[in-house]
Amino acid sequence: MTEGGLRRKMASGAGWSFIDNLSQQVLSLIIFVILGRLLSPAVFGIVSTATVIVLLMRSAILNSITPALVAFPHPEDVDYDTAFWICVGVGSCAFVILLIAAGPLSSFFHIGELASVIRAMGAIVLLAALAYTHAAWAQRNFMFREVAMRNTISTAVAGLVGISVALAGYGLLALVLNQVVQLIVAVCLLWRAVPWHPRFRFSKTTATALMKVALPLGLNQSLWFIAQNFDTAFVTWFLGPLVGGLYAAAKRVVNAVLVAVDQPIISVALPAFAEVVSAPARFAEAVVRFAGTVTAVGAPLFAGIALTAPFSMALLFGAKWSGAAPIVVVLAGGAVAVPTLTVLQQVALALGRARTILITTVVQIALALSAIALVAQRDAVSIALCLTLPTLVTFIAMPLLLARATLFPLRKYALAVIRPLICTAIMIAVVLVIPDLNHGPLVQLVSVGLIGAIVYSGATLVIARNTINELLDMSRMLLKRRGNTKATS
């Protein structure tokens, strides 16, 4: 593939994936706000804890197979067939494990309803096993336009089901069905969109190659998931389901935006880097472009969420969720570095350095646990802070570790990332001196948002003009691609 062709695919893929994920997350957040007003924080605490347990199992067993398959130089149908049956096999085993472990886990958390919720949500692992290989096929073939909006449709259908059940007075069931129905619809739509379908074929050679990458990556995925999510379960266990629900709501708001930003990166970056890793100059350029652009979008976005949290949470959820606002501030502050860190992880996978991700993840978990153990007065905000600081340490350490690979352009990467971070710091400094206008949270939210956007845009024009040009260039490519698609349809 030529450099221009790759850039067009990257721009188109990132654009369609971003549109899909943004619309999905906006709709999902709207549904979450409606359910939050209908249900109590304690119900959210119970379901959020079950979700962490179920998704940990999915992350440990299934999430590693997709990137291992996508990283194949030229995957064939038999490779996808093999991966599919591996997913089905391990997904079935995971489902059985969840059924058995639900009772002991319920006793551990001292929440009687937790066992039935875990058993019901165990279906998520089985459903995900049916979708991962199709998702890998679409990702490897840059088939982002064709599968766009399917997640949004499934979110809408599941939201209607969840809200209807919540209005009928079944709180726990409403949240469980919201997640299970969403995955059922998404799997059906994905199977319809992707032209590849599994056959009864299995290659031992492919299985060996997949597991060689998937096993260490699966361990890393599990540790990374624990590093990012064990706090929700810990807060529920230590402080009870009510505080756990507040914490889960705060994290849900931040993660809604994080997924919308992160998922296009994960979808596009690894196949793009794998395409050019054999050409050092093109690989270095792709890394610098991707890292700079992602930082320019992600850093001010999450800084803005942190700055506006006291006003936005009051508007979205009402008074009973006011305790979640300080948690949002801390979590969003740490998320400033996460999109760029996601790029670095895809770079590490393309370079065959999954061990680097594993090392940084282990260190991050160790730092977080040590910090929590040292906190004298444990509350939800301090626990969030203990999780945030190690993420920032990993953000600094990862490029230094990747610099051992001669292909990683450390100096150019640092320049590309530091400039938008400086612009973000300027925006934060200005916004923090804005006085309280005493006209309610909506007026304050709009004022802070507008001033922050103006300040960041002005600073970027002066300090990081190349980044703006790159964003405009990618936008033009996407619009041109969409125009060509309409013209040929």
N, C-alpha and C positions, 0 to 999 in steps of 0.2 A: 504494500500500500504506500502511495506517495505521501510526502509530508503534508501537502495541501489536503489530500483526501482524509488523512488521519485527523487533521485539525477540524475539518468539516464534520466528521463523525463525532469527534469529541464535543464540539459545540452543539450539534443537533442532539446528541445523546444527553448531554448535561441539561440542555434546555427542556427537552420533553420530560426527562426524569424529574427536573425541578418543578415543572408545571404540575405533573402528576402528584408528586409528593406534597407540594404546597397546597393544592386544592384538597388533597386528602387530609392533611393536617389541620387546615382551617375548618373543614367540615367536622372532623373528629373533635376539635376543640369546642366547636359550637355545641355538639352533642354532649360533650363532657360537662360544659357549663350548665346545660339544661338538666342533665342528670344530677349535677352537684346541687342545684337548687331544689330538686325533688327529694334527694336522699341525704342521709346524715354522713358526716365525715367518717364515723366508725365503720359503716358499711364499705366505704372505699378502702379503709385500712385493711379489712379482712381480704377483700378481693385483690388488692394490690400485693399483699403478701403471697397469696396463692399464685398470682401471675409471675412473681419473681421466681418462685420454685419451679413452675412449669416451664418458663422460658429459659431457666438455667439448664434444665434437661435438654431442651431443644438446642440451645447454644452449644452444649458440650458434645452432642452427638451428631447434629445435622449441619449446623452453620459452617463447619470446616470443610465440608465436601464440596460446596458450591465454588468457593475461591480456588480450591485445588483443581477442580475441573476447568474453570475459566482460565487458569494459568497454563493449561496444556497448549503447546505450540499450535497444533492443528487437530483438535478433537474430532473424532468421527462418531457416527451413529452408535456403534458398538460401545464406545466410551460412555456415551450418555445412557445407554441401556444398562450398563454395568453400574453406573452411579445411581440410577433410579432404584434398582433392586437392593443396593446397599442401603439407601435411604429408607426404603420400605421395611427392610429387616430390622435395622437399628431403631427406627421409629416405633415399631411394634413392641420391641423389648422395652423401650423407654416408657411406653404407655403402661405396661404391666408393672414396671417398677413404681410408677406414680400411684397406681391403685394400691399397691402393698404399703407404700410409705405414707399414704395420706393419714392414717390413724395415728402413728407415732408422731408425725409432724404436728398434728392438731393438739396432741397432749403437750408437746414441747412448747408451743406458743400459748397454751392455756386458752384456746379459742375453739369451742365445740363445733361451730359451723364450718371451720376451716377444712375438715376432712372431706365433706361432701363437695365443697367448692373445688378442691384440688382434683377429685375424681372426675367431676364434670368437665373441668378445663383440661384434663389430660387428653381430650380429643384434639386439642390444638396440635400436639406433637404428631399424632397420626395424620392429620390433615396437612401439616407442613411437609411431612415426608413425601406426600404426593405432588408437591409443588416445586421443591427445590431444584430438581434437575431441569424442569421446564424453564424456571427462572434463569438458570445458568445458561441454557441454550439461547434464550432471548438476549441475555447480557453479552455473551460471547459474539453474537451476530449483530450487535448494536441495534437490536430491534426494539427501540424505546418508543418510537411513535406508535407502533402497532399495539403495544401493551399499555400505553398511557391511558389514564383515567379509569382503568379497571379497578384499581384499589379504591378510587374515589366512589365508584358505584357500589362496591361492597361495603364501604364505610357508611354510605347513605342508607342502604337497606338494613344493615345491622343497627344503625342508630334509630330508625323507625321502630324496629322490633324492641330494642332496649327501652326507649321512651314509653312505648305502649305498655310494656310489662311493668315499668316503674309507676305509671299512672294508675295501674290496677292494684298497686300496693305491695308488689313483690320486689323488694330492693336488691337482695343478693342475686336472685334469678335474673333480674334485669341486666346487671353488670356482666354476669357470666354469659348470657345469651348474646349480649352485644359483641363480645369477643369471638365466640364460637361461630355465630352466624356470619360475621365478617369474613372469617377465614374460609368457610364453606363456599360463599359466593365468589371470593377471590380465586380460589382454586379452580372452580368451574369456568370462570372467565379466562383464566390463564391457559387452561387446557384447550379452550376454544381458539385462542389467539395464536398460540405457537403451533407451527405446522408439524414439528417433530412429535411423535408419540412412541412410548416404550414398546419394545418387543421382548420376547423371552430369550434374551441372549445375555451371556455373562462371560467376560474376559478376565482370566486370572492375572494376566499381565497388566491390564488396566487397573484392576482392583489393587494390585500391589503398588502400582505407581500412585494411585489416589491415596491409599492409606499411608504411604510414606510421607506425603505432605499433610494429609488430613489429621493424623494422630497427634503430632506436635502442635499443629495449628488448632486442633480441637481443645487441647490442654490450654493453649493460650486464650482461645475464645472463652473457655470456661472461667479462667482467671480474670480476663478482661471484663466479662459479664459480672462476675462477683465484685470486682473493683468498682463497677459503675452502679450496681443495683443492690448489693447486700445491705446498704444503709436503710432502704425501705423496710426490709424484713427486720433489721436490727431495731429500728425505731418502734415498730409495732410490738416486738417482743419485749423491749425494755420499758417503753413508755405507754403501751396500750394501743388499741385500735383507733381511738379517737385522735390522738396525736399522730399516729401512723397515717390516718386519712388526710390530715392537714399536710403532712410531709409528702404524701403521694400526690396530692393535688398540686403542690408547688412544683414537684418534679415533673408532673404531667404537662404543665404549662411550658416549662423549659424544654422538655424532650419533644414536644409537638413541633417547636421551631427547629430543634436540633436534628430531628429526623428529616424534616423538609430540606435542610441544608446538607446533611450528611449523606443521605441515600443517593443523590445524584453523583456525589464524589465516589462512593463505593461502586456504583454501577458503571461509571465511565473510566475512572482512573486506572484500575487494575488492567483491564483489557488494553487500554491505551498505552500504559507503560510497558506491558508485555509485548506489544507490537513493535516498540522501538528500542527495547533494552539492548539489542545487538548493535545498535548504532549510537555510540557514546554521545556525540554532539546533539543528536535529536532527542535522546533521552534526557540529557541535562536541560535542554530548552523546555521540554515538556514539564519537568519537575518544577522549574522556576516559574513558568507561566501558571501552572496549576496552583502552586503554593501561594503565589502572590495574589492571584485572583480570589482564591478561597478566603484568604485572610482579610482581604479588602471588603468582602461581603459579610463574613462571619463575625469579625471582631466588633464592628460598630453595632451590628444587629443585637448581639447578646449583651453588650454594654448598655444599649438602649433598653432592653428588657429589664435589666437590673435597676436602672435609674428610674423607670416608670412603674416598677412593681407595686409600691404602696398605693398608687392610684388605680392601676389596671385591675388588681385583685379585688378591690372594693367594688368596682364597676361590674366585673364579671360574675363574682360568686356571692356577694353580699356580706353582711356582718358576721355570719357564723363561720366564715372562712378567713377572717382577717388575720388569724395567727399564721397563715401560710405566706404572707407577704415578705417577712424578713428572710424566710427560707428561700424564696424565689431570688432575692437579691444575691444571696451567697452562691446558689447553684448557677445562676446566669453569669455571675462574675467568673466562675471557673470554666463555664462553657465557651468563653471567649477564645480559648486556645484549642478547643476540641476539633473543629473542622480542619484546622491545619494539621493537627495530630493525626487525623484520619488520612490525610494525604500522605503523610510520612509512613503510615502503616502500609498503605498500598505500594509505596516505593519499596519498602522492605520486602514485601511479598514478591514483587517483580524482580528484585535482586537476589531472590532465594535466601533471604535473611530473616526467616520467620522466628529464628531464635532471638533476634534483637527485640522483636515485639514481646516475646515471652519474658525476656529478662526485665524489660522496663515495666511490664505488667506486674510481675512478682514484686519488684521494688515498690511499685505504686501501692499495691495491697498492703505490703509490710509497713510502709509509712503511714497509711490510713489507719490500720489497726493499732499501731503504736500511738498515734495521735489520739485516737478515741480512748485508749487505755489511760492516757495521761490527763485527759480532761477531768477536772475535779467536779464540775457541776454539769452533768450530762443533760443536754436538752437538744431539741431538734435542730436549732440553728448552729450550735457548736458541732454537732455531728456532721452537718452539711459542710461546715468549714474544714473539718478533718478530712473530708473526701475531696474537697476542692484543691487544697494546697498541693497534695501529691500529683494531681493532674498537671499543674503548672510545672512541677519539677520534671515530669516526664516530657512535657513540651520542650523543655530546654535540653534534656539529656538525649532525646531520640536523634536529632540531627548530628550531634557529636558522635554518637555510636555509628550512625550510617556513614559518617565521613571516612570510616575505615575502608569503605568501598570506593575505589578510585572513580567510579562513575557518578557518585553523588557530588553535585556542585555546591559545597558548603557555603562558600563566600557569596555566590550569586543568590543562593536560597536565602541566606540571612538578610541580604539587602532587600530582597523582594518582600520579605515578611515584616521586617522592622518598620518600614515606611508606613504601611497602613496601621500598624500598632501605635506609632507616634501620633498619627492623625486621630485615632480613637482616644488616646490619652488627652489630647487637646479638647476633644468633644466633651469628655467626662469632666474636665476641669471647668469648662464654661458652664455646663449644665448644673453642676453642683452649687453655683453661686446664684442661680435663679431663685428669687424669693417666692414665698407662698402667696399666691394671688388672692386667696380666701374666697374663691368662687366655686369651690367644689372640685372633686377629683377629675371630672371630665375636662374642665377648662385647664387644670394643671397638666393633665396628661397630654392634651393637644399642644400646649405651650412648650412643654419640655421636648416633645417629639419634633416639632417644627424647628425649634432653635438648634437641637442636636443635629438634625439632618443638614441644616444650612451650614453649621460650623464644620461638620465632617466633610461635606462636599467642598467647601472653600479650602480647608487644610489639604485635602487630597489633590486639588488642582495645583497647589503650590509644591507639595512634597512628593506626591506619588502620581504624577500625571500619566506615566506609562501604564499604570494599573487601570486608570480610566479608559485609556485607549484600548487596552486589552479587553475590558468589559464591553466596550462599544463594538469592537471587532467581532467578538463572539456573538453579540446580539444581532449584528448584521448578517453573520453566517446563518444563524438560526432563522431569521426572517426570510433570507434568500432561499433557504432550504424549504421553508413552508410554502413560499411562493411558487417554487418549482413543483412541489407536490400537488398544489392546487391546480397548476397549469396542466399537469399530466393526467389528473384524475377526471 
